[in-house]
């Protein structure tokens, strides 16, 4: 057993001050599979949605794991930190789902109405940096004529997408 551990430590450069190119390559492969396993244990939606909640995890997760590959942080504690981040994300998402006091809106945000009954909601648009052209683009992308007067409601979703409900 000690021989296997010594081989692993040698291949991954666990106790080395500097890493060789091949040790970083072994680390990259190891981190890839560890990250894949951690995400599978966590929640598939982490990288499937684009809410700020999910993006923040993605940025931090990638940053933490890159340190394990380059040797800028100890290998196993870095993997443990990545696992902790994913479990935190999963726990907060679960808590937001199971509570009724608005935690989901605090963590993930909530949709904002941009158009109501064909009228632009300019204050909301300005505070969200959404232009009339952005709404027209969303109309075209949804296969509708670019006519704002036909919109019953348009929302800036938590993901940053604009969804349109037409009155046609």
MOFENPE-V605878 format. One line per field, one symbol per residue. burial: I if it has 16 or more other ideal C-beta (glycine too) atoms within 10 Angstrom, else O. A space follows every 50 residues. Layout:
burial->???
This chain:
burial->OOOOOOOOOOOIIIOOOOIOOOIIOIIOOIIOOIIOOIIOOIIOOIOOOO IOIIOOIOOOIOOIIOIIIOIOIOIOOIIOIIIOIIOOIIOIIOOIOOOO OOOIOOIIIOIIOIIOOOOIIOOIIOOOOIOOOIIOOIIOOOOOOOOIOO IOIIIIOIIOOIOIOIOO
